[in-house]
Amino acid sequence: MSAIQGLGHSARNPASTLLIPRGSAASKWNSCIMGAQLADKRGGVMSKWECTVCGWVYDPQVGDATQGIQPGTAFEDLPDDWVCPECGAPKDMFEEIA
């Protein structure tokens, strides 16, 4: 039995759950992968949004670590109280960009 199989992953059953400790490098990598899958489920690349006050751009593939927003979070799914991390402008001060 390999170390990976010992953690619950099996070569015969690749869909089995592999437990990854939170905060580990593997966890951060897994979050990036999950974000990419979310983008695909929404039908392609999610739009970027620009702050009309300071020009900061929200990229859903990156998220916003300063406010705990995971990569793969669409702008529309940000909490209502989310603000621009650069200048503090509210969501309604952002415009979608191509």
DSSP file (Angstrom, degrees, kcal/mol; ACC not computed):
  #  RESIDUE AA STRUCTURE BP1 BP2  ACC     N-H-->O    O-->H-N    N-H-->O    O-->H-N    TCO  KAPPA ALPHA  PHI   PSI    X-CA   Y-CA   Z-CA
    1    1 A M              0   0    0      0, 0.0     2,-0.1     0, 0.0     0, 0.0   0.000 360.0 360.0 360.0 131.8    0.0    0.0    0.0
    2    2 A S     >  -     0   0    0      1,-0.1     4,-2.2     0, 0.0     5,-0.1  -0.352 360.0-108.7 -80.7 167.3    1.4    3.4   -0.9
    3    3 A A  H  > S+     0   0    0      1,-0.2     4,-0.8     2,-0.2     6,-0.1   0.876 121.4  51.7 -62.7 -37.0    1.3    6.4    1.4
    4    4 A I  H >4>S+     0   0    0      1,-0.2     5,-1.8     2,-0.2     3,-1.0   0.930 109.0  49.1 -66.9 -43.8   -1.3    8.0   -0.7
    5    5 A Q  H >45S+     0   0    0      1,-0.3     3,-1.8     3,-0.2    -1,-0.2   0.882 105.7  58.9 -61.3 -36.4   -3.5    4.9   -0.6
    6    6 A G  H 3<5S+     0   0    0     -4,-2.2    -1,-0.3     1,-0.3    -2,-0.2   0.741 100.5  56.9 -64.3 -22.2   -3.0    4.9    3.1
    7    7 A L  T <<5S-     0   0    0     -3,-1.0    12,-0.7    -4,-0.8    -1,-0.3   0.379 133.1 -87.3 -89.9   4.1   -4.6    8.3    3.3
    8    8 A G  T < 5S+     0   0    0     -3,-1.8     2,-0.4     1,-0.4    -3,-0.2   0.445  92.0 120.2 109.0   0.2   -7.7    7.1    1.6
    9    9 A H      < -     0   0    0     -5,-1.8     2,-0.4    -6,-0.1    -1,-0.4  -0.820  40.1-168.9 -99.9 138.1   -6.8    7.5   -2.1
   10   10 A S        -     0   0    0      3,-0.9     3,-0.4    -2,-0.4     6,-0.3  -0.982  27.9-141.2-128.9 137.6   -6.8    4.5   -4.3
   11   11 A A  S    S+     0   0    0     -2,-0.4    -1,-0.1     1,-0.2    -2,-0.0   0.812 109.4  51.9 -63.0 -29.5   -5.5    4.1   -7.8
   12   12 A R  S    S+     0   0    0      1,-0.3    -1,-0.2     2,-0.1     3,-0.1   0.757 119.2  35.3 -77.4 -24.4   -8.5    1.9   -8.6
   13   13 A N    >   +     0   0    0     -3,-0.4     3,-2.0     1,-0.1    -3,-0.9  -0.688  65.3 171.2-130.6  78.7  -10.9    4.6   -7.3
   14   14 A P  T 3  S+     0   0    0      0, 0.0    -1,-0.1     0, 0.0    -3,-0.1   0.668  75.7  66.2 -66.0 -14.5   -9.4    8.0   -8.2
   15   15 A A  T 3  S+     0   0    0     -3,-0.1     3,-0.1     2,-0.1    -6,-0.0   0.487  76.6 115.1 -83.9  -2.1  -12.6    9.7   -7.0
   16   16 A S  S <  S-     0   0    0     -3,-2.0     2,-0.3    -6,-0.3    -7,-0.1  -0.268  77.9 -92.9 -66.8 158.7  -12.0    8.7   -3.4
   17   17 A T        -     0   0    0     -9,-0.1     2,-0.5    -8,-0.1    -1,-0.1  -0.541  32.0-163.6 -80.2 132.6  -11.3   11.5   -0.9
   18   18 A L        -     0   0    0     -2,-0.3     2,-0.4    -3,-0.1   -10,-0.1  -0.974  19.9-136.1-112.9 117.9   -7.8   12.6   -0.2
   19   19 A L        -     0   0    0    -12,-0.7   -10,-0.1    -2,-0.5    -2,-0.0  -0.605  20.8-170.7 -79.8 129.0   -7.6   14.6    3.0
   20   20 A I        -     0   0    0     -2,-0.4     3,-0.1     6,-0.0    -2,-0.0  -0.981  26.1-117.2-121.7 124.2   -5.5   17.7    2.8
   21   21 A P    >   -     0   0    0      0, 0.0     3,-1.4     0, 0.0     6,-0.4  -0.324  35.3-108.7 -60.7 137.8   -4.6   19.7    5.9
   22   22 A R  T 3  S+     0   0    0      1,-0.2     3,-0.1     5,-0.1     4,-0.1  -0.379 101.4  23.6 -64.7 143.4   -6.0   23.3    5.9
   23   23 A G  T 3  S+     0   0    0      1,-0.3    -1,-0.2    -3,-0.1     2,-0.1   0.351  93.7 125.4  84.1  -6.5   -3.3   26.0    5.4
   24   24 A S  S <> S-     0   0    0     -3,-1.4     4,-2.0     1,-0.1    -1,-0.3  -0.377  76.6-110.8 -80.8 164.4   -0.8   23.7    3.8
   25   25 A A  H  > S+     0   0    0      1,-0.2     4,-2.3     2,-0.2     5,-0.2   0.882 121.7  54.5 -59.9 -38.0    0.7   24.4    0.4
   26   26 A A  H  > S+     0   0    0      1,-0.2     4,-2.6     2,-0.2    -1,-0.2   0.869 105.1  53.7 -64.3 -35.8   -1.3   21.5   -1.0
   27   27 A S  H  > S+     0   0    0     -6,-0.4     4,-2.1     2,-0.2    -1,-0.2   0.910 109.1  47.8 -64.5 -42.7   -4.5   23.1    0.3
   28   28 A K  H  X S+     0   0    0     -4,-2.0     4,-1.7     2,-0.2    -2,-0.2   0.903 112.8  48.8 -65.2 -40.8   -3.6   26.4   -1.5
   29   29 A W  H  X S+     0   0    0     -4,-2.3     4,-2.1     1,-0.2    -2,-0.2   0.915 109.9  52.2 -62.7 -43.2   -2.9   24.4   -4.7
   30   30 A N  H  X S+     0   0    0     -4,-2.6     4,-2.7     1,-0.2    -2,-0.2   0.873 106.0  54.4 -61.7 -38.5   -6.2   22.6   -4.3
   31   31 A S  H  X S+     0   0    0     -4,-2.1     4,-2.2     2,-0.2    -1,-0.2   0.893 107.6  50.4 -62.6 -39.9   -8.1   25.9   -3.9
   32   32 A C  H  X S+     0   0    0     -4,-1.7     4,-1.8     2,-0.2    -2,-0.2   0.915 111.5  47.8 -64.3 -42.5   -6.6   27.1   -7.2
   33   33 A I  H  X S+     0   0    0     -4,-2.1     4,-2.0     1,-0.2    -2,-0.2   0.922 111.4  50.2 -63.4 -44.5   -7.7   23.9   -8.9
   34   34 A M  H  X S+     0   0    0     -4,-2.7     4,-2.1     1,-0.2    -1,-0.2   0.876 107.7  54.5 -62.9 -36.8  -11.2   24.1   -7.5
   35   35 A G  H  X S+     0   0    0     -4,-2.2     4,-2.1     2,-0.2    -1,-0.2   0.897 106.8  50.7 -62.2 -41.0  -11.4   27.7   -8.7
   36   36 A A  H  X S+     0   0    0     -4,-1.8     4,-1.9     1,-0.2    -1,-0.2   0.889 109.5  50.7 -64.8 -38.8  -10.5   26.6  -12.2
   37   37 A Q  H  X S+     0   0    0     -4,-2.0     4,-2.1     1,-0.2    -1,-0.2   0.890 108.3  52.6 -65.9 -37.9  -13.3   24.0  -12.0
   38   38 A L  H  X S+     0   0    0     -4,-2.1     4,-1.4     1,-0.2    -2,-0.2   0.910 106.9  52.4 -63.1 -42.7  -15.8   26.6  -10.9
   39   39 A A  H  <>S+     0   0    0     -4,-2.1     5,-1.5     1,-0.2     3,-0.4   0.912 109.6  49.5 -60.5 -41.9  -14.9   28.8  -13.8
   40   40 A D  H ><5S+     0   0    0     -4,-1.9     3,-1.6     1,-0.2    -1,-0.2   0.888 106.8  54.8 -64.3 -39.5  -15.5   26.0  -16.2
   41   41 A K  H 3<5S+     0   0    0     -4,-2.1    -1,-0.2     1,-0.3    -2,-0.2   0.780 102.7  57.8 -65.3 -26.3  -18.9   25.1  -14.6
   42   42 A R  T 3<5S-     0   0    0     -4,-1.4    -1,-0.3    -3,-0.4    -2,-0.2   0.422 127.6 -96.8 -84.9   1.2  -20.0   28.8  -15.2
   43   43 A G  T < 5S-     0   0    0     -3,-1.6     2,-0.3    -4,-0.2    -3,-0.2   0.781  79.3 -36.3  92.8  28.4  -19.4   28.4  -18.9
   44   44 A G  S   <S-     0   0    0     -5,-1.5    -2,-0.3    -4,-0.1     2,-0.2  -0.864 102.8  -2.1 128.1-159.1  -15.9   29.9  -19.3
   45   45 A V        -     0   0    0     -2,-0.3     2,-0.2     1,-0.1    -9,-0.0  -0.488  64.8-128.3 -75.0 134.0  -13.8   32.6  -18.0
   46   46 A M        -     0   0    0     -2,-0.2    15,-0.2     1,-0.1    -1,-0.1  -0.543  31.9-101.9 -80.2 149.3  -15.3   34.9  -15.4
   47   47 A S        -     0   0    0     -2,-0.2    28,-0.4    12,-0.1     2,-0.3  -0.313  25.3-128.5 -72.1 150.4  -15.2   38.7  -16.0
   48   48 A K  E     -A   97   0A   0     49,-0.8    49,-2.8    11,-0.1     2,-0.4  -0.671  20.4-148.4 -91.2 154.8  -12.8   41.0  -14.3
   49   49 A W  E     -AB  96  58A   0      9,-2.0     9,-3.6    -2,-0.3     2,-0.4  -0.987   3.4-149.4-129.9 136.4  -14.1   44.2  -12.6
   50   50 A E  E     -AB  95  57A   0     45,-3.1    45,-2.5    -2,-0.4     2,-0.4  -0.880  18.6-122.9-110.6 135.6  -12.4   47.5  -12.2
   51   51 A C  E  >  -A   94   0A   0      5,-3.1     4,-1.7    -2,-0.4    43,-0.2  -0.606  14.5-152.8 -71.6 125.0  -12.8   50.0   -9.3
   52   52 A T  T  4 S+     0   0    0     41,-3.0    -1,-0.1    -2,-0.4    42,-0.1   0.586  91.3  53.9 -77.1  -8.7  -13.9   53.3  -10.8
   53   53 A V  T  4 S+     0   0    0     40,-0.3    -1,-0.2     3,-0.1    41,-0.1   0.909 130.8   2.5 -88.3 -50.3  -12.3   55.2   -7.9
   54   54 A C  T  4 S-     0   0    0      2,-0.1    -2,-0.2    35,-0.0    -4,-0.0   0.556  91.6-115.9-119.1 -11.2   -8.8   53.9   -7.9
   55   55 A G     <  +     0   0    0     -4,-1.7    -3,-0.1     1,-0.3     2,-0.1   0.464  57.7 152.9  89.6   0.8   -8.5   51.5  -10.9
   56   56 A W        -     0   0    0     -6,-0.1    -5,-3.1     1,-0.1     2,-0.5  -0.406  36.6-139.0 -64.0 141.5   -7.8   48.4   -8.9
   57   57 A V  E     -B   50   0A   0     -7,-0.2     2,-0.6    -2,-0.1    -7,-0.2  -0.909   3.2-145.3-111.3 126.7   -9.0   45.3  -10.8
   58   58 A Y  E     -B   49   0A   0     -9,-3.6    -9,-2.0    -2,-0.5    17,-0.1  -0.805  16.1-167.2 -86.1 120.8  -10.8   42.3   -9.1
   59   59 A D    >>  -     0   0    0     -2,-0.6     4,-2.5     4,-0.4     3,-1.8  -0.944  12.3-155.6-109.8 112.7   -9.7   39.1  -10.9
   60   60 A P  T 34 S+     0   0    0      0, 0.0    12,-3.6     0, 0.0    13,-0.7   0.744  93.2  62.0 -63.1 -22.1  -11.9   36.2  -10.0
   61   61 A Q  T 34 S+     0   0    0     10,-0.2   -26,-0.1    11,-0.2   -25,-0.1   0.721 114.8  33.9 -73.7 -19.1   -9.2   33.7  -10.8
   62   62 A V  T <4 S-     0   0    0     -3,-1.8    -1,-0.2     1,-0.2     2,-0.1   0.770  92.9-165.7-101.0 -36.6   -7.1   35.3   -8.0
   63   63 A G     <  -     0   0    0     -4,-2.5    -4,-0.4    10,-0.2     2,-0.3  -0.460  36.7 -74.0  78.8-157.4   -9.7   36.2   -5.5
   64   64 A D  B > > -C   69   0B   0      5,-1.7     5,-2.6    -2,-0.1     3,-1.6  -0.758  39.2-177.1-143.9  91.9   -8.9   38.6   -2.7
   65   65 A A  G > 5S+     0   0    0     -2,-0.3     3,-0.9     1,-0.3    -1,-0.1   0.765  80.4  69.4 -62.6 -25.8   -6.8   37.1    0.1
   66   66 A T  G 3 5S+     0   0    0      1,-0.2    -1,-0.3     2,-0.1    -2,-0.0   0.760 113.0  29.3 -65.1 -22.7   -7.0   40.4    2.1
   67   67 A Q  G < 5S-     0   0    0     -3,-1.6    -1,-0.2     2,-0.1    -2,-0.2   0.158 118.9-101.6-123.3  17.2  -10.7   39.7    2.7
   68   68 A G  T < 5 +     0   0    0     -3,-0.9     2,-0.6     1,-0.2    -3,-0.2   0.742  66.9 153.5  73.8  24.2  -10.7   35.9    2.6
   69   69 A I  B   < -C   64   0B   0     -5,-2.6    -5,-1.7     4,-0.0    -1,-0.2  -0.790  38.0-135.9 -91.2 118.2  -12.1   35.6   -0.9
   70   70 A Q    >   -     0   0    0     -2,-0.6     3,-1.2    -7,-0.2    -7,-0.1  -0.342  26.7 -93.8 -71.9 148.9  -11.0   32.3   -2.5
   71   71 A P  T 3  S+     0   0    0      0, 0.0   -10,-0.2     0, 0.0    -9,-0.1  -0.347 112.9  41.4 -55.4 142.6   -9.7   32.1   -6.1
   72   72 A G  T 3  S+     0   0    0    -12,-3.6     2,-0.7     1,-0.3   -11,-0.2   0.490  78.8 135.5  93.4   5.0  -12.6   31.2   -8.4
   73   73 A T    <   -     0   0    0     -3,-1.2    -1,-0.3   -13,-0.7   -10,-0.2  -0.787  51.2-135.3 -90.5 116.3  -15.1   33.5   -6.7
   74   74 A A    >   -     0   0    0     -2,-0.7     3,-1.4     1,-0.1     4,-0.3  -0.327  19.3-116.9 -65.6 150.9  -17.1   35.5   -9.3
   75   75 A F  G >  S+     0   0    0    -28,-0.4     3,-1.6     1,-0.3    -1,-0.1   0.881 116.4  58.2 -56.3 -39.6  -17.6   39.2   -8.6
   76   76 A E  G 3  S+     0   0    0      1,-0.3    -1,-0.3     0, 0.0    -2,-0.0   0.728 103.1  54.4 -63.7 -22.1  -21.4   38.6   -8.4
   77   77 A D  G <  S+     0   0    0     -3,-1.4    -1,-0.3     2,-0.0    -2,-0.2   0.427  80.8 113.8 -94.0  -0.5  -20.7   36.1   -5.5
   78   78 A L  S <  S-     0   0    0     -3,-1.6    -3,-0.0    -4,-0.3    -4,-0.0  -0.407  81.1 -93.7 -66.7 148.2  -18.7   38.5   -3.4
   79   79 A P    >   -     0   0    0      0, 0.0     3,-1.9     0, 0.0    -1,-0.1  -0.260  31.7-115.9 -60.1 151.6  -20.4   39.4   -0.1
   80   80 A D  T 3  S+     0   0    0      1,-0.3    11,-0.4    -3,-0.1    -2,-0.1   0.789 115.9  52.8 -60.0 -28.7  -22.5   42.7   -0.2
   81   81 A D  T 3  S+     0   0    0      9,-0.1    -1,-0.3    10,-0.1     2,-0.1   0.342  80.3 123.3 -92.5   8.3  -20.1   44.3    2.4
   82   82 A W    <   -     0   0    0     -3,-1.9     9,-0.8     8,-0.0     2,-0.3  -0.441  42.2-169.9 -66.6 141.8  -17.0   43.5    0.3
   83   83 A V  B     -D   90   0C   0      7,-0.2     6,-0.1    -2,-0.1    -2,-0.1  -0.900  34.7 -80.3-131.3 161.5  -15.0   46.7   -0.5
   84   84 A C     >  -     0   0    0      5,-3.1     4,-1.9    -2,-0.3     5,-0.0  -0.414  35.3-144.3 -58.5 126.4  -12.0   47.5   -2.8
   85   85 A P  T  4 S+     0   0    0      0, 0.0    -1,-0.2     0, 0.0   -21,-0.0   0.685  96.1  50.1 -70.3 -15.5   -8.9   46.4   -0.9
   86   86 A E  T  4 S+     0   0    0      3,-0.1    -2,-0.0     1,-0.0    -3,-0.0   0.895 133.2   1.6 -87.7 -45.1   -7.0   49.4   -2.4
   87   87 A C  T  4 S-     0   0    0      2,-0.1    -3,-0.0   -31,-0.0    -1,-0.0   0.507  91.6-113.5-126.5  -8.2   -9.3   52.3   -1.6
   88   88 A G     <  +     0   0    0     -4,-1.9     0, 0.0     1,-0.2     0, 0.0   0.569  57.4 156.7  86.2   8.6  -12.4   50.9    0.3
   89   89 A A        -     0   0    0     -6,-0.1    -5,-3.1     1,-0.1    -1,-0.2  -0.405  43.0-113.5 -67.1 144.2  -14.9   51.7   -2.4
   90   90 A P  B >   -D   83   0C   0      0, 0.0     3,-1.9     0, 0.0    -7,-0.2  -0.220  31.4 -96.6 -73.6 169.3  -18.1   49.5   -2.3
   91   91 A K  G >  S+     0   0    0     -9,-0.8     3,-1.9   -11,-0.4    -8,-0.1   0.814 119.0  66.3 -55.3 -35.5  -19.0   46.9   -4.9
   92   92 A D  G 3  S+     0   0    0      1,-0.3    -1,-0.3   -41,-0.0    -3,-0.0   0.529  90.4  66.1 -71.7  -1.5  -21.4   49.3   -6.7
   93   93 A M  G <  S+     0   0    0     -3,-1.9   -41,-3.0     2,-0.0     2,-0.3   0.233  86.4  93.5 -98.2  11.6  -18.3   51.4   -7.7
   94   94 A F  E <   -A   51   0A   0     -3,-1.9     2,-0.4   -43,-0.2   -43,-0.2  -0.810  58.0-158.4-105.9 146.7  -16.9   48.7   -9.9
   95   95 A E  E     -A   50   0A   0    -45,-2.5   -45,-3.1    -2,-0.3     2,-0.2  -0.970  25.0-112.2-123.0 140.7  -17.5   48.2  -13.6
   96   96 A E  E     -A   49   0A   0     -2,-0.4     2,-0.3   -47,-0.2   -47,-0.2  -0.465  35.0-162.0 -68.3 137.5  -17.1   45.0  -15.6
   97   97 A I  E      A   48   0A   0    -49,-2.8   -49,-0.8    -2,-0.2    -1,-0.0  -0.879 360.0 360.0-122.0 157.1  -14.2   45.0  -18.0
   98   98 A A              0   0    0     -2,-0.3   -49,-0.1   -51,-0.1    -2,-0.0   0.463 360.0 360.0 -79.6 360.0  -13.4   42.8  -21.0
